[in-house]
Amino acid sequence: MKRGVASEPAQRQTVAEIVYQALRRDIITLRHRPGAALAEQELADLYGSSRVPVREACRRLQQEGLVRGIPYKGYSVNQISLKDIQDCFDLRLALELHALGGASQRASKEDLDRLAALAATEYTFHDWTSYADFLERNEDLHLQLALLSGNQRLVTALNDLIGTMQRFFLLGLDLGDFASEMRGEHEELVALLQRGDGTGAAVCLRHQIEASRERIIRALIHDGHDIPLE
């Protein structure tokens, strides 16, 4: 009896983690679009679980700002607003520039070689599987760079922030072919770090983040997406 009771919470947590990862990826890759209603039983059927793991997964996604709870109805995927895009990019710029300062002093040749391998990746235009894979590698690049700063709390904050922003990036990727441009930006950043040019790397990183912001906003507006201001 005791063994069964002890294993049940662990099993439930494992299922909740699987549901969380699957639901999060589906929100980020826009399988569940902004504003979409999410009912617990429908999600449980979709992901092959009971409602309890779904509830735990949605609680985590609420904390990340990806869904919101609707009393007596379930959940909905949070809308993307222009202000949210601007706020996220402002915060990302501050966090990544701070991380870069530490990374430029601490990174070894082996560290930078690993970053160079991550930087040398592209996606295939209009291929959504390729987009998702590219965004995961892009996230790895930026988080690995942050890890080199030695500030774990910064890495945790940046990890949550980039996860929230993946939807922005995915919308932008399908509205223009920026694959070679983005690869070039990443490779330039790593090359500057390899040359020991921390100041140049900071200028390059700022330019990359601002260029990404402008690409996404320009592409979304040009394509006629009805993005709320607030």
C-alpha positions, 0 to 999 in steps of 0.5 A: 500500500505504501509503495503504491501511494508513494509512486502515484504522485511521482507518476502524476508529476511525470504526466503533468510534465509531459502535458506541460511540454506538449501544450507549451510547444503547441501554444508557441508553434500556434497550434493553439492560436492567441485567444483560443479557448482551452477546456480541461477535458478537451486538452486531456483527450488531446494529450491522453491524460486526466484533467489533473495533469492538464490543470497543473500544466495550465497553472504553470503556463499561467505563471509564464503568461501564455494562458489565463484562467476563465472562471467556470469555463477553463482557459484561453491562450493569451493574446499578443499585443504590441505593448507586450512585444515591446516590453518583452524586447526591452527586458530581453535587451537589458538581460542579454546585454548584462549576461554578455558582459560576464560571458565575454570575460569568462568564456573559454575557446571551447565555450565559444566553439560550442556557440559557433556551432549553434550559430551556424543554423538556419530554417526553411521558409514556410516549413513549420517543423523547421521553424520550431527546430530553429527556434529551439536551437536559437533559444539554446544559443542565447541561453548558453551565452547567458550561462557563461555569465555565471548568473543562474538567476539571470539564466532562469529569467531569460529562459522564461522570457524567451519561452514567452517570446517564441510565439512572436518569433514564429509569427515573424518567421513565416512572414519573411525569409530572414534565415540567412540574415539571422544566421549571419547576425549570430555568427558575427556575434560569436566571431566578435567574442572569439576575437575578444571584442566585448564592446563590439559584441555588445553593439552587435547584440543590441543591433540583433535584438532591435533588428528582431523587434523591427522585423517582427512588428513590420512583418505582422503589420504588413501582413494585416494581423490585427494586433491590439496595442495593449 
